[in-house]
């Protein structure tokens, strides 16, 4: 039995397949026991794992580099050579797996994605890269192909440079004690530090400071508005407590947000060029993307809009992957029992006309053709016990608006229109009971039905404003992602968009990463 075969043993299947294909010969050492060029490339790859938000220590990068330096002194020691060769193989295989799929199972912290089938045989991928002398090709194959992943990776490098700039860490003073905020035109001793900070993070072009640099005005106000827009704040130019806290966030915090966002993007299922709808929950934003659309190989601009998501306190929108199957125009709203119990029945006790005023009715049985029941005291008691149910009739008062988009899931969440249009003007938009409310539902319906030409914009508007409930099935299921990252690279040349960790998912991911067992 070859020394490497003895070292690997029967249990390490992936590693065993890698060496079996090479007849148990060393993969990283030449006949004289010296590290090959691919070995040095692999060590450089592991040492640079931080470029993808990974930790080189997980892959023993420094330890393996030190072992290379010790190899000449251990010439003739077969055990040292075998130990180095198998350790480097194990580290590179782990790096490839985690670069593609992340370091923890997303389902363990509540992200409901389907179990991963074997997307890649990493032993085969690494073996092919070794045969070609191109270890970087294995990393390229492992790295997620999402455009946003590449953009965030570049943003990570940019923020690491910002974090190394002392100007980005200049402390900002508090607003004047008698003022709730610093407003355009105000004198403020923090103007000089603010100017340095905004230049360091690219919201303000470098410019010479005036001799008396204490007035908050002009280009500085415009730069603060840009900063506020990037951080999901009201872009009014006033520097209050919230804006000052965001301005004062350490650059290392932004670096970590990007690293955690890259980790979450590694969890997403491979869509292989399929169109999809993605909702980033803490950004309160939706994108509908068709990678195959556009001209000359340039993808079409995605449809983008604001959304309202579930309340952070008690009705959070779940993280999941689903498939949209149909649209319902002029839907009924079947009121969930939790809302009936906690909101509707108390309102009805205060106001006997509550149901009539809100186009609601008590019904018996399932389905849209369920029989309406008069709201007697007995019926209300049966509603309280769950023997009858409550629904809201289609129309302009309906809480789902004029259309809903269905992607069946265990949480019974969906996307829908809403009559509460004023909420889309808010900077923070977590107001729903868990479903996702849409700023421009007609445009989304038009995008979803774009391959069903009979559904023109005019016909969609007619169905939304018609007199009957209508279900339209999609020709092909459409991927839907409800996901969560507090940093994105929007492609506008800015230093990225950042959001508050409204559901504390970043904090939960931090704990999971700290607590995970690190296999060797």
N, C-alpha and C positions, 0 to 999 in steps of 0.2 A: 504494500500500500504506500502511495506517495506521501511525503511529509505533509503536503497541503491537504490531502484527503483526510489524513488523521486529524489535522487541526480543525477542519471544518466539521467533520462528523456527519451523522445521518440526519440531524434535526434541522439544520440551517438550510432549508430548501432553496431559497433564492441564491444564496451564496454557493451552494453546491452545484446548481445548474450553471452558474457562471464559470466555475472552474472545470466542470465536466466537459464543457464545450471546448476547453483548451487543453484537455487531457492532463489536468492537474499540474500544468506548468505555471510558474509565477506569471502574474499579469503585469507587474509594475517594475520588475527587475530584469536586467539583461543576464547573459550567461555568466558574467563575472560578478554578479550580485550587486551591480550599480543601478540606481534608479534611472528609468528611461525618461524620455521627453514626455510621454503621456503621464507618467507619475508626477513630474514637476507641474504639468498643466493641471492635473487633478488637485494637487496641493494648493495651487494658486486659486482654483475654483472654490475650494473649501474655505480658504482664508478670506475670500471675497464674498462669503455667504451673506454678510450684512447688507450688501447692495440690494438684496431682495427682502430685506427685513428679517432675515434669519440670523441665528447666533452661531458664529464659527465654533464656539466651544462645544456645541452639540455634536459636531463632526470631528472633534479632537484635532482641529487644524494645527494649533501650536504644537501639540504633543507629537503629531505625525511629522511635522517639519523638523522637530528636534531629533526624531528617530532617523530621519534621512541623514542628518549630519553625523549621527553616530554609526551609521552603517560601515564606513570604511574601517573604523576601529574594530568592528566585529567581523571583519572578513573571514570567511571560513566557518562562521557560526550559522549553521543551517536554521537553527531555531529562531534566531533574531530575524533572519530574512523572511521566514514563513510568517512570523508574528507581524512584521511590517506589512507584508504583501496582503495578508487577509484582513488586517485592520484597515488598510486603505480601501480595500474593496468594500468592506462593510460600511465604512463612512460614506463613500461615494453613493452606494445604493440607498442609504438612508437619506442623504441629501437630495437625490433625484425624487424619491417618493414624497418627501416633505415639500420640496419645491413645487411639485405638481398638486398635491392634495392637502397640504397643511400639516401642522404638527399635532393637532388633536382632532378627535372625531366631532364634527359640528353638532351631531345629534345629541352629544353628551351635555351640551349647553343650550339646547332648545331650538336649533336650526333644523327644520324638518326637510331635509333633502333625501332623495332616494338613496339606498345603500349603493355604494360604488361597486360595479362589476370590475373585473380586472381590465382597466383601461389600457394598461401597459404592462409588458413583461420587462421589468427593469433590468433583469439579468441579460436578456437579449439586447435591449437598447444599449447597455454599457458594453457588452461584447462587440456589437457592431461598431461602436465609437472607437474602441480599442483597436479593432482590426483596421479601421480607416485612419488611425492616429489623430482623431479629432474628438477629444473629450468634451470640448465646448459644444459639439453637436448634440451630445446627450443632454446637456443642460438646456439648450435651446428647445429640444423636443419636450423636456419636462416643464419648462416655464409656461404658465397659462397664456394662451394666444389672445386673450381679451385685450382690446385696444386700451381700455382703462388700466389694466395691469401695467402695461409698458409705460403709460403716462404717469402713473403713481410711482413707479420705480424711478423715473427721472426726477419726479418731484421730491422723492426721498433724498436723492443726492443734493438737490438744491437746498433743502432745508437743513441738511447736515452742514452745508457751507454757511448758511445763515446762522446756525447755532455757534459756529466758530468765530463769528463777527462780534466783537465787543459792543458795537453800536446797537445790536439787536437786544442787548441785555441792559441798556441804560435804564435805570428806574424812572418811572413816571410819578410825579407828585399827585396827590389827591386834588379833586376840584376845590375851589375856594369854599371855606366852611359854610358860608351863608347861601351858597348856590347849590342847587341839585345837579346841575350840569354846566359844563363850559359850552357856551353857544358862540356861533360865528360873530366875530367882532369883539369878543371879550378879551381882556388882558389876562394872561395866565403864565405863571413862571415855568410851566411845563412845556411851553411851545418848542424850545430848543431840543429837549429830549424826545418829544413827539416827532419832530422833524427827522431826527436821527433814526428813530425806530421805523418810521414809514419808508424812508429811503432804503434801509437795510432789508425790508421785506418787499420791496419793489412796488409799493403803492404810490410812491412819490419819486419823481425824477430828481437826481442830485442837483442842488442849486445853492448858490452862496446865501448865507443867512444875512438878513438886514442887521445893521448895527444895534438896533433896539428890537431884538427878536422875542417879543413877548405878546404880540397880538395874534390871536387865532383867527385867521381869515384867508381868503384867496385860494391858492392851489392847495394849501394845507387842509382846508375844509373839504375840497373835492377828494383829496386823498383819503380822508377819514370816511367819507361816504362810500368810496370803493372798498375800503377795509370792512365797513359795516355790512355791505352787500355780500362780501365773501364769507362772512361769519354768521349769516342768517339773522342779522339785526336790522331794525328799522334804519334805513339809510337817510337819516335826517341831518347828519353832520353834528349833532349835539353829543358831547362827550359826557355821558352819565356813568353811573356805577357799572352797568353791564358792559358798555363799550370799553371803559377803562380796564375792566377785568380781562376782557378779550385781548386788548392791546398789551396788557401786562403778562399774558401767558408766556412762560418760558419757551424759547424755541425747542428745547428738548421735548416739551409736551407735544408740540406739533409733529416732531419726528416720530414720537411713539404712536400718535394717532395714525400716521401714514403706515407705520409698520403693522399695526393691528388691522388696518384696512386691507393691506396686501394679504395678510393671513386669511381674512374672510373671502377675498376674491379667489383664493386657491380652493375654497370649498365648493365653489359653484360648479354645477354639472357642465360637462362639455356640450355645447349646443351645436357644434359642427356646422356653423353657417346658417342655422335656423333663425328666422325672425323671432323676437321676444319682446315682452313688456317687462320692464324692471322698475320697481318702486324702492327707492332708498328712503327708509323710514325716518331717520333723524334729519335728513335733508328736506323732507316733505316734498319730494320731487319724483316725477314719473318720466321715463324715457321709453319710447316705442322704437325699436331698432330693427331694420331689415338689412343685414349685411350684403344681400345680393342686389339691393336696389342701387340706383345711381348710374353714372355714366363714366366711361373711360376708366373703369376700375376704381373710381373714387366712390365710397359709400355715400348714400344719400344722408342728409342731415336727419337725425332722429326727431320724431315728434316729442316735444317736451312740454310739461305743464306742472303746475303746483297741485299738491294733493293735501287732504286732511287725513290724519291717521288716528289711531286709538290713543286715548288718554294715557299718559305715562303712569298715573297713580294706580289705576285699577282696571283699565280695559285696553291693554296694549295690543297692537296689531301683531300677530304672530309672524315669525320668520319661516318662510316655506318656499318650496318649489312646486308649482302646479301647472295644469294645462287648461287653458280656456277652451270650453267646448261650445258655448252658445251665448247669445245676447238676448235679453228680454226687454222689449219696448213697453212702456207704460206698465211697470210691474206693480203687483200688490207688495205691500210690506208686511210680512208675517212677523209680528212683534215678538222678540225673544222673551221667554218667561222671566228672565232676570229683570228686564225693563218693565214688563207688566207688573211685577211684584214691587220693584223699588221706585218706579216713577209713575206708571199709568194709574194704578189703583189708588195711591195717595192723592193724585191730581183729581181723580174721579170722585173721591170722598169729599174734596173741597168744592167741586163744581160738577153738578149733575149733567151739565151740557158738554162736558169735556169731549166725549166720544163724538158727538154730532159735529162739534165745531172743528174737529180735526179729521173728519171723514173716516172715522174708525168704526169697526163693527165687530161684534162677538160672533163667532162662527162655530159650527159643529162639523167635525170631519176634516180630512186633509184636502189639499188641492185647491186650485183657484175657483172651482165650482162648488165649494163648500157652502152649506146652507147658513144664511144669517139668522141670528137669534136675537129677539128683543132684549134690551139691557135691563131685565128685571133684577130684583135682588137675588133671586135664585141663580140667574145666569151669571151675575157678578161673582157669587160665591163659587160657582163651578169654574169660572175663569181663574179665581184665586187658587183653587185646588188643582188646576191643570186639566180638568175634564173638558173644558172648552178653550178655545184660543182666540187671540185678538189679531186683527189685521187692519191695515190702512188701505183704503181703496185707491186705485190709480188716479193720478191727476196732479195739479200743480202744488197741492199741499203735501203730497206723499214724501216721506223722508228720504226715499230712494230716488226722488226726482223722476225723470222720464225714461231712464234706461239703466239697466244694470248688466254687468259683465261677469259671467259665471265660470269659475274654475274650481270644480268640486274639491273639497278638502275637509278634513276632520274638524276644523274650527268653524266651519260654515261662514267664512268671510268671503267677501267679493268686492268688486269695485262698482261704484254707482254715482249717478248724478245727485244733486242735492239742491233744495230750495234755499239753503243758507249760504248764499253766494258771498256775503260779506266776510266770511271767515278766511277766504283766500287772500285777502289783503293783509292778514296778520303775518308777522314774521315767524312766530311759533304757531304751528298748526296741529296740535294734538288735542282734538276735541271729540272724536267719534267714539262709538262703542266697540271699535275694533276693525270695522270695515274701512275701505279706502274711498273717500269722496273725491270726485274729479272736478278740476277747474273747467275743462273743456270736453265734456263727454261726447258731443256730436263729432268733434274732430277725431277722438279715439275710435268711435264707432266706424267712421269713414276709413280710418287706417286699418282697423281689424278686418273690415269687409272689402278691402281693396282688390282682392282676387275674385270677388263676386260682383261683376260689373253692373248687374241689375240693381245693386244697392248704391244708387247715386246719393250725393249729399242731399238732394231735394227729397228723395224717397225716404232717407233716414229721418230728416226733419219732419216729414209728414207722419211717419210711424210714431215718432216721439210725441207729436201733438195730436194724434188721432183719437179715436174713441174706444179702441179695444186693445187688450193685452196681446202681444205678438212675440213668439219665440223664433229666433233665427239661428239655425245651427251653422257652425263654421265648417267649411269644406275640409280643413286640416286643423287639428288641435294646435293651439298657440301657446308657447312656453311663457309662463308668468313667474317672475322672481320677486318675492318680498324679502328684501335683504337689508343689511345694516352696516354702513361704514360712516365714520365721522370725519373722513377726509376723502375728497375726490380731486382729480386733476381735470378741470373742465375743458382744457384745450384753448383757453382764451389768453394765454400768455401770463396769467396772474400766478401768484404764489399759492394757488390752490384754494378750495372752499373747505371750510371747517364747520362742524356742527357740534352742539352740545350732546353729551352722552345721555340723552333723555331717558332711556330705559335702563341705564347702567350696564349695558352689554359689554362695553369696553372694559369696565371694571371686572366683570365676570370672566371675560376672556383672559385678562391679566392673571387672575387667580388660577384659572385652568392651566395656563402655560407654566406658572410657577410650581404647580402641584404635580404636573405630569411626570411619570417615570420616563427616564431617558434611556431607551434601549441602546445597547452597544453592539 
